[in-house]
C-alpha cells in the first residue's frame, strides 16, 4: 500500500500505531506500509526491496558469475519489477551475469484481431528495449509440436523462438493451425480448473523448450510470495502435493538440464506494486483467456480470493504458507523416479497397495464397471474404436503424475495432446514391452505356477 504524504489515510494509520517515523531510519516520514507494524520511507523501502532481491540470488548461489540466463517476462507487475531489478543491477555494475528476456505470446487463445495482437507484443518489445536486454519472442501454441531431442541428438522440430528487434517481426511465430489445435484441446478439457492448470504447465514447457533450444541452463521467473502461497494451496487441492517443494523453492532442479530460479519469492505482491509505483515501473495489461471464465468455477481463483482475504486481516498468512513449504524435504535429483510426460515432475504414482491413490483407483474402476454395464449396447457398436482409445488412454495415464491425470481426465482423444507428450507416452510403453519380452523366458507360467528346472 503506497500512501501519499499527509493524506487522511496515513494520519489515521499514524494515530492508531503511534508511528510517525520510518521504522528503518527513524527519521523520514513513511510512505509505504508493507505490514501492520512496518512503515518505510521511500528510500528505505527501495533499499529493503533491492536487498531482498539481491540476497536471494547471493545466498542461494544458484546463478554463477558470467552465466547467461533466460528471464521470463509476461508484462505483469511481478515480471516488470524483476526486469527493473536486473536493469538497476546492470547500471550499477553489480549484475554479474548476462540476461536474455523471453516473452510468450498467449493472445492466440483470446479473441483479438491481428492488429491488436501486434500492438500488444510491440509494447513488450519497447519495454524490453528500454531495459537494455535482448528479447526472444515465442508463442504458447509452439508447444503443440515441441520435441525434446535425446542426448547427443539435434532436434528436427521447428524453431520455437526468434530474436525480435522491431515491430515487423512480432508476428513471425503466429501459427493459426497450432492455435486452432490448442483451442480445440482446451475446449475438450472438462473444467475451468483443468484448463488453467494445463495452460500453466504448457507455459512452463515452452520456457523449458526455449531454454534447451538456445542452450540456457537457468530460467528466471517473477514468482512472488503471494503467487507461491496460492500455488501451494492450489497444488494441494489439485492432487499435486508431492510437487509443492519444487514449485516454491528458489532453485527448482526437477528438470535436470534446466533450473527454474525465483529471485523475488521473498517479496509479496503488495511490496512489488509499491516498488513499481515508487520507481514508475510500467506494466502491460494483456488480455488473457482466464478473464473470460467465471472465477467462482476455478480452484485457483477461489484459492487466491481466500488467501488474499486472509492476508488483509492476518498479514503473516503468506509468509507462513511459504515458510511451511520450505520445511518440506527435497528429493535427491539422482534418485528421482520416472518423470511425468506432461509436466516433467517426478511420477508420484508408484506407491504401495495400502495407499490413498490405490483406493481412488479401485473406486474409479468400480464406477467404470457400473457405467459399462448400463451401456453395453452402445459399447458394442463401436468396440474397435473404443478399445483403441482405451488402450491409448491407459498408456497415457500410466505416464502421467496424479495431478496431470486429473487435469486431462475426461479428455476422450489423447492424440490432441502436444506431440512431445504423446511421444513420451508411446516410448515409455514400448520400453516396458521390450523389457517384458527380454525377461519373458524367466517369468513363471501363470497356468500351473511351476518354476523352470534348474
N, C-alpha and C positions, 0 to 999 in steps of 0.2 A: 504494500500500500504506500503510495507516494503522496505526501501531504504538502500542499503549498504553504509557504511561510505565513504565519499569523492567520490561518483560517480558523473558523469556529470549530471544525473537527479536531484540529490539533490542540486548540485551547481546552476542549472537553477532555481529550486524552491526557493532557498535562495536569489538569485538575485531579483526575482520577488516580493517576500514578504518582503525582508529585515530582515528575522528572521534567525539567526544563532544559537539560543539557544532554549532549550526546553521551551515551554510555561508554564510548571508547576514549574520546579526547577530553571529556568533561569540560568542554569549553564552548563549542558552537551549538547552535540551535538544531535539533533533529529535524529531518525532513522525510525520513524513511522509517517505517515501523515494520520490522520483519516478524517479530513475535511480540507478545503482550509486554514483556519487560525489556525488549531490545529495540531502542530507538537510536538511529545513527544520523549523524550529519552527512552531507553529500560526500565529502572527501573520505571520511572513514568507511562509509558503506562501499564505495568503489574499491578501496584498498582491501576490504573484507571479501568482496566478491572475487576479485582477481586472485587473492591469496588462496581461496578455496579451489579455484580452477588450477592454478599452478602447483599447489601442494598435492592435488590428486594425481597429477602426472608425475611429479617429482618423487613422491613417496612410493608409489607403486612401481616405478621404473619399467612400465610396460612399453614405453617408447624410448628407444636409444638415440643418442645424438647422431645427426646426419641421416636419419632414416627418412624415407619418403612414405607418407601416409595418405590415405584416401579419406576425405571428410564428407559426410553425407549432409546435404543442405536441402531442406524441404521448403524453405521460405517462411516457416513459422517463427514464433518468438524465440523458442529454445535454440534452434539451429542458427538463427540470426545472431543471437548473443554469442554462440560458440564461435562463429566466424569473426565477430568483433574482438573476442578474447585473443584469437590467433593473430589478427591484424595488429593489435596493440603490442603483442609479444614480438612480432616481426619488426615493428617500428623501433622498439627499444633494444633490439638485438639480443633478446633473451629466448627467442624461438629457435631451438637447436635442431629442429627437424623441418623438412620441406613438406609443403601441403599441396595437394590437388583436390579440388572440390568436384563432387558428382551430384547431379540433380536428377531425380526420377520423375519423369512426366507421367502423371496419372489421369490426365484430362481425357484420355480415350474412353474412360468409363462414365464421363459426365456429358450431358447433352449441351455441348458448346460448339460454336462454329469454329472452323479452321482459323479464322482471323482472330477470334478471342483466344484460342489456344496459343497462337503465335505471339500475341501481345503479352500473355502471362509468362511464357517462357523467356521472352525478351526482357521482362522485368528482372527475372532471375539472372540473366546474362549481365545486365547492367550493374546489379548489386555486387555480384561476384567480381566483376572487373574493377569496381570501386575498391574492393578489399585487396586487390592486387594478387589474386590467385588464379591459376589456370582452371578451366571448367570442362568437365566431361558431362555430356547430356545422354541420358538413356530413357527408356520408357518402360512402364510396367508390363506391357504386352510382350516385350522382348523375352520374358521368362517362359513364354509358351513353347518355344523351340530351343531353349537353352540346353546345352550338352556339356557336362563336366568331363574333360579328357582324362584318360588314365595317366598314371605316372610315366613320363618319358614320351608321351604321345602329344601330337599337336591337334588342336580342335579344328574340326571342319565346319563348325557351326557359324552362322552369320555373325558379323561383328556386333557386339552388344552396345557399344557406346562410341561416340565420336567427340572429338575436341571441338568446342564451339567458341568462336571469337566474334561473330557478328549475327545480326538478325536473319541473314539469308540462309543460315544453316540450322535454324531451330526446328524446322520441320523435316530434317533429313531422316529421322528414325520413325516417323509416323507410318504405321502399317495397318490399314483398315482391316485386312483379313485377320491378323492376330488380335486386333481389338475386338472384332466380332466374335472370335473364338473365346476370348476371355469373358466377354459379356454373357455368352451362352453358358459357359461354365458356372459363372456366378448365379445366373438365373436358375440353374439346376440344383444349387445348394439349398437345403431345406429351411434354413433360418437366417435371420439377420446376423446373429452372433457368429454363425459359421462363415458367413460372407466376410465379416470384419476380420475374423481370425485368418481366413485364407488370404485376404489382401495383405495383412501384416506379414505372414510367412512368405508370400510371394515377393513382397518388397525387400525382405531380408535376403532372399535368394538372388534377387537382382544385384544387390550390393556385393554379395559374395562373388557372383559371376563376373562383375566388372573388375573387382579386385584381382581375381585369378587371371582374367584376360590381360590385364595391364601389369601384372607382376607385383601387386601390393600384398603385404603381409599383415597390415593393420588397417582397420576401418574405424574411423572415429564418428560417433553418433552423439546427438544432443539430447540424451535422455536425462530428464531432471528427476529429483527425488519424488516429486508428486506423480510424475508419469510412471515411475518404477513401482510406487506403492499401489497404484491402480493395476499395474501389470501383475504384481504378486497376487493380489486378491482375485483377479480375473483368471489367472492360471490355476489357482486352487479350484475355482468354480467350474472350469472347463476340463478338468482332468489332467492338467499339466503341472501338478505339484512337484513332480520329480525334476522339473526344469527351472524351478524358481531360483536356485543358487546360480545357475548360468545366466538367467535373464537379468540379474541385478548386480552381479559383480562388476568391478571396474574393468577387468580384462577377461572377456569371455573366450575361452580356449577350446570350446567343444568342437569347433570345425576343423581343428588340426592345422591346416595350412594358412588359415586367416584368423586373426584375433579381432574381436569387436571391443573397442575401447569406449568407455563412458566417463569423460573427464569432468562433466558438470553434474554428476549424480549427487553431489553434496549440496546443491542449490535447489530450493523448491521453486515452484512456478511463480509465486509472489515475488521472490527475490530476483528472478530472471526478468519479470516485467518491470520491476523497479529499476534494474540496471539499464534496460533498453530505453526507458523513458529519460533517465538522467543523462545517458550518453547519446540520445537521439538516434538510436539504432532502429532502422526501418525493417519491418517485416512485410510479407506479401500475403494478401488474402487470396488463396487459390481455392476454387470450388472443389469439393470432394464428394464422392458418391455417398458417403455416410450421411451427408447433410440431407439427403433425400429420404432417409429412413426414419421411422418413428423411434425416438430414443428409448422409449419405455419397453421396446421389444429387443433391446440389446443388453446382454450381460455386462459388457464392458462399460456402456454408458450408464447403466444403473449403478455399477460399482463406483464409477467416477463421481456420480452425484452423491453417493453415500459417503465416500471418503472426503470430498470437498466440504460436505456439511459438517462432518466430524471435525475437520481441520479448523473451521471457523470458530467452533466453541472449545476445542481442545487442540491447541497448536502443536502438541507433541505427537499427534497421530501419525503423520507422515514419517518423521524421523524414527519413531518406534517400529513401524512396519518395516522400514528399510534395514534398520539395525537387527531386527529379528531374523530377516532373511540372510544377513551376513553371518549369523551364527550357524547356519546350515553348512554341513561339510561339503567340500567339493571333491568329486571323484577324480582319481588319477587318470589323465588322458590316455596313458598307455594301457590301462586296464579297462577302458570303456568297451562295452559290447557293440554289436552292430548298430548302425545309425538308421534313423527313420529316413525313408526315401523322400519325404516331403520337406520336413523342417531341419533335417540333419542332426537332430538331437539324439542322444543315446536311446535305444529301444528299452522301454520300461515294461515290456510285456512278458519277459522271461522270468516268471515268478512261480512259486510253488502252487500246489493244488489247493491248499488251505489259504486262499487269498481272496481279497475283495474282487479282484479282476476276474478270477475264475468263477466266482459266484454270479457276477454280472453276465458273463458269457453263458452260463448254464440257463439263466433266466431268459436271455435273448433266444437261445436255441429252443426252449420250450414255447416261447411266443411264436417263433417261426413255424414250428410244427403245427401249432394250433391254427395259425393262419393258412398254412398249406392244406390242412385237411378241409378247410372251408372252401377252397378254390381249386380243387383238384382238376375240375373240368377245364378251367382256364389255363392251368399249367400244362395240361396235356396237349393243347392246341399249339403251343409254342415251346415245346420241350427242348428242341435243339438249341434255339436261341437262348432260352433261359439257362440251360446247362452251361453254355459257353460263357454267358455273362456272369454266372455264379462262380465259375472257376476263376475268371479274371478278377472278380471282386474279392474272392478268398485270397488269391495270391497278393493282391494289392493290400488287403487288410493285414496280412502277415508281415508286410514290410513297413508298416506304419506304427508309430507310437500310439499310446492310448488316446492322447489328446487329439492327434490328427485323425484317428479313426472316427472320433465324434464329429470332427469338422466335416469330413466327406461322407458321413453316414447319410444314407438316403440318396446318394448320387448313383443313378442307375447305370450310366455309361462311364466307366472309369477311363476310357480312351480320351475323354475330354480333358483329363488332367494334363499338365505340362509334359513335354516329351521326356525330359530327364527323369521325372518321377516314374513314368511308365517303364522306361528302360531299366531303371534301378530295380523295380519290382520284378521284371522279367528275368534279369540277370541273377537276382537272388534266388528265384525259383529254379532256374536252370542249374545253378551251382549246387543246390540241395539235391536235385535229381541226379546229378553226376556223382555226388558223394555217395548217395544211396546205391547207385549202380556199382561203384567201386567196392563197396563192402557187402554187397548182396550175398556173396558166397559164404560169408562169415555169420550171416543172420540165422536165427533159429527158424525152423519150419513152423508156421502158425497152425498147421493141421494137426500134427502129432506132438509138437513140442520137444522132439528128440534132438539131441545135440550131435554134431558130426563126430565120427570116431576119430580119436586122436592117435 
